[in-house]
Amino acid sequence: MLIDNNIFKMLACLISAFIIVWISIPSIVRVAKAKHLFDEPEERSSHKTNTPILGGLAIFAGFTLSANLWIDSEQFRGFQYIMAATVVLFFIGVKDDILVTAPLTKLAGQLIAALIIVLLGDLRLTSLHGFFGINEINYYWSIVITILTIIVIINGFNFIDGVDGLSASIGIITTGAFGYWFFLINEFQYVILAISLAGSLLAFFIYNVFGDRNKIFMGDTGSLIIGLLLSVMVIHFNEVNIDKSLAYAIYPAPAVSFGVLIIPLFDTIRVMFIRLFTGKPLYGADKNHLHHQLLELGLNHRQVTMIMSIGNVLFIYMVFSLSFISIRRLLLIILIAALLLSYVPPFLLYLKKKKTGK
């Protein structure tokens, strides 16, 4: 009976999140058009027409309403602080989508959200699972490492939001991976958290990729919220896996987390290194992201999203299949595979330019 009740809540959560976003977006699009709240095409843009950019409002509404409806906050430690941090990033994102926010102001907002989760919610990474021979981390280092993890994941999703459907599809895939594992170990409240986000993203994805009259972008509001919530799942995933006697325990949990989030994390790290070595601002805009390179090869948005999503799924399958090996070995395999694959688009682009003489 308990299983049936949980299944009912999962389906109800998925449906409610989907419907809230589905019915919200047409109204948001009408308001955006009336108030001229568009993302206008520029030199760096991969789209050609003015497009409303407030899809994050619908994602926020779908997630928060569904999560609050179906999550039992008494059984979910720190839930109110996760919601509070989400609200902080919601307002930071809305301001940036409408008026444009300075990078340092946006970073400050991310830091405040991270501090709420870490200090008030006490959701922290307390172990490195034997990486570099380190297991338990002292309190102050755990705060620093957790805050950095949250900010890196948030910015990872913010940076890949440049192609129709990409952030949403990667968000659905990665949320699904963590959500399924939480389901296996009966962490039901985190399953509902994952479903609330996935259902919201699924409805948004349809409008974003296949929409015509009601096409919309998620903007920073959406990508910041996705990154924050996935960072919460990563923290809990790693903390639960400290107990290696647990059924379905993942021994190299930090490496598996990195593999699940390979697209936003590796692409962000790669681009940051390029900017660092070329003397460009770390938060500057350029076309070095993987999705930009795939677009230059002549692929359209849907093809780019499909390729990168399939790649993410394959990495998830690989890291869970190899979850019996050490963290260092798995991390090395992930980095080598990601590095080799990241050179494929530039190499194909080089061959294309050499062939055309441009």
N, C-alpha and C positions, 0 to 999 in steps of 0.2 A: 504493500500500500504506500509505503514511504517512497519507493522508487517511482510509482505511478504519479504521486504528488509532485516529486521533483521534476519528472518529465513534463508534466503539465505546466509547471512554473517556467521551465526552460522554453517551451513552445510559446507560452503566453508572453514571456519577456521578448523573444525574438519578434513575434508578431506586433507587439505594442511598439517596440523601438522602430520597426520598419514602417508602420502606419503613421506614427508621429512625424517622421522625416518625410514620408511620401506626401502627406497632405500639407506640410509646412512649406515645402520648397516653392510651389507655384505662387503662394502669397508673398514669399520673400523675393522672388524674381520680379513680381509686379511692383513691389516697393522699391527695389533696387533700380528698376528701369525708370520709375517716376522720379526718383531722387538722383538719377545719373550716377549710381554707385557701381561703376564698371571697372574691370581690369582692361585698360586700353593697350592694344598691341604696341610694342616698341621693338628696338633692334634685337634684344635678347629673347623676346617672346616667341613661343612656338605656336601661338594661335593668331588668327588673322582678323577677328572681329571683337567688338566690345562685348564682354561677358560679365554678368553679375558675379560678385566674388564673395557673397555672404552665405555660402553653403554651410559654413561652420556653425552658424546659428541653429540650423536645423539639426545638425549632428549633435550639438550640445543639448538641445531640447530632447531629442530622441533618447540619448544616453542617460541624461540626468533623471528624466521622468521614469523611464523603464527601470533603471537601477534602484531608484528610491521606492518604486512600487513593489519590486520583487526580491530585493535583498533584505535579509534579516539583519539589521544593523547591530543587534545584540550579539550575534554570532560572527560578526565581521569586525575584528579589531582595527581601529583607525579609519573606519569607513567615512565618518564625518569629516575627517581631515583630508581624505582623498577628494571628497566633494568640494571642500573649501579651496583646495589647491586648483581644482578644475575651474572653479569660478574665477579665481585670480587670472588664470591663463585665458579664460574666455574674454574677459574685459581687455586684457593686453592685446589679444588677437583682433578683437573688434576694432579697437582704436587703430591698430596697424593697417587693417583692411580698408578703413574709411579715410584716415588722415595720414597714414605712414608714420611709424614709430622709429626713433633712432635705435640702432643696434644695441647700444648699451642699455637703453631703457627696456628693450625687450629682454635682454639678458638679465637685468635686475628683476623683472617680473618672473622669469624662470627660476631665479635663485630664491625668491620669496616662496614660490610654490613648492620648491624642493625642501626648503627649511620647514614649511608647514608639515609636509609628509614625514620628514626625518625627525625633527625635534618634538613636534606635538603628537604626531601619529606614531612615533617610535617604530617606523618601518625602515629598517636599516639592513645593509649587508654586514653580517658579523663574522663571516668566514670566507677565506679564499680557496677552501676545499683542497688544500695541499699544494696550490700553485706556488712555485718557488719555495716549497717546503713550509709554507705558511698556512695555518688553519685559522684559528681564532684571531680576530683583529681587535685591538683595543678600542674603547668607546670613541675616542676623538678621531682616530683614523677611519673608523667605520662611518662616521658622519661625513668626512671629507670624500671618501671613496663613493659613498652612496649619492651624495649631491652631484659629484662629477658624472656618475652613471646616468642620473636622471637628466642632466643638462645635455649630455652627449646624445642620448636617445631622442630627446625632444627635438634637438637641432637636426638630427639625422632625418627625421620625417619632414621637418620644415624644408630641408634642402632638396629632397627628391620630389617635392610637389611642383613639378614643372611640365607634366604630361597628363592628358586626360586619363583618369582612372588609376594612375600609378600609386599614389599615396593610399587611396581607398582600398585597392586590391591587395597591396602589401600589408595594409592594416588588417584586412579580413583574414589573410593567410596566416600571419603571425599570431593574431589574436586566437584564431582557430587552433593553432598548434598548442599554445599554452592552455587554452580553454579545454581542449581534449585531454591533456595530461592532468589538469586539475580534476576533470571528471573521473579519470581512472583512479585517483587517490581520494575521491569523495570530498574534495574541497569545493563544496557546492556553491558557496557564496562567491568565490572567485570565478566559477563557471558562469554564474549570472552576470558578473561584472563583464566578462568576456563577451557573452551573448548580447548584452545591452549595447556594447560598442559595435560588434559585428553586424547586428541587425540595422543599426543606424547607418553604418557605412555602406551596407548593401543597397539600401534605398537611394542613398546619395549617388552611389556608383552608377546606377541606371540613368539618372538624370544627367550626370556629368559626362558619361560616355555616349549614351544613345539619345540624349535629349536634343530637341531642336528649339522649339519655342521656349521651353523652360530649362535650357542648358544653364549650368551654374558651376562655379569653382568653389572649393572649400575654403580657400584663403588661409591665412595664418591661424585664424580661429580654429579651424578644423585640424590642421596638421599639428599644432601645439597640443591640442587635447589628445590626439591619437598617441603622440610621443609620450606624454605624461602618463597616460593609463597603461601603456605597454611597459613603461619603466617600473610601474608598480607591480605588474605581473612578473617582470624579470626579478625584482627584489624578492617577492614571495616564492617564486620558483627556486631561487638559489637558497633561500633560508630553509624551506621544507626539505631540500635535498641534503642538508647537513646530516640528517639521520639516514645513514646508509642501510639501515635494516628495514627501511620502509619498502613496501611493495612498489614496484616500478621506480625505485630510486635511480637517479641519474648521477653517476659518479663524477664525471667532468662537467658539472652544471654550468660554471661560468663559460666554458668553451661552447657548450650546446646553446646557451643563451645568445652568444655572439653569432653562431651559425644560423640560428633562427632569424635573427635580425641582420643578416649579412648585407642585404641590399642597402638599407639606410646607413648602417654603421660603416661598412667598408668604403662605400662611395664617399661618405663624408670625410673619413680619414684620408683617403686618396686625394681628394680635392684640396683638403687643408694642407697636405704636404706640398702639392703643386704650387699653391698660393704662397706658402712659406718660402719655398726655394726660388720662386720668381719675384719675390718682393712685393706681392700684391696683398691688400688687406684681407685678413682671414674671413671677414664678413662681407667682402666685396662680391660683386656679381660677375660671373663668367660663364663660358659654355664648355667647361671641362667635365661636367657631370656625365655619367654614362648614358643617361637618356638623351642628352644633347648630341652625343656622338652617334647614337643609333638613328636619331632624326636626320643627321647629316648624311647618313648612308642612303637616305631616301625612304626609310620606313615611315609609316604614319603613326599617329598616337596609339591606336588600338594595337598595332603590331608591336610597338615598343613595350607597351604595358603587358601584353601577352608574353613576350620573350622574357622580360624581367621577372614576371610573376612565376612563370614556369621554372626559371632559374632559382628563385627563392624556395619553391616547393622541393626542388631537387636537393638543395642544400639542407633543408629541414629533414628530408628523408635520410640524407647521408649522416648528419650529426647524431640523429637518434639511433641509427643503425650502428654507429661506431661509439656509442655511449659507454662501452665497456673498457675503453682504453684510457690512458692517462690524459690529464688536461693539456699538458705540453704537446703531446703527440697529436691530439685532436686539433688543438689550436694551430699547430704547424701545418697540418693537412688543409685546414680551412683557409689559412692565409695563402698557401701556395696555390690552391685551386682558385681562390678569388683573384689573386694577382695574375695568374695565367689567363683567366677568362677576361679580366679587365683590359688586357692588351689586344684582344680580338677585334673590337670595334676600331681602335686607332690603326691597327694593321690593315684592316679592310678599307678604311678610309684612305690610308696611304696608297694602297693599290688602286683605288678608284681614281684618286687625283693623278696618280702616275699614268693611268690609262687615258684619262681625258686631257692630260697636260695642263691641268689647272692647279 
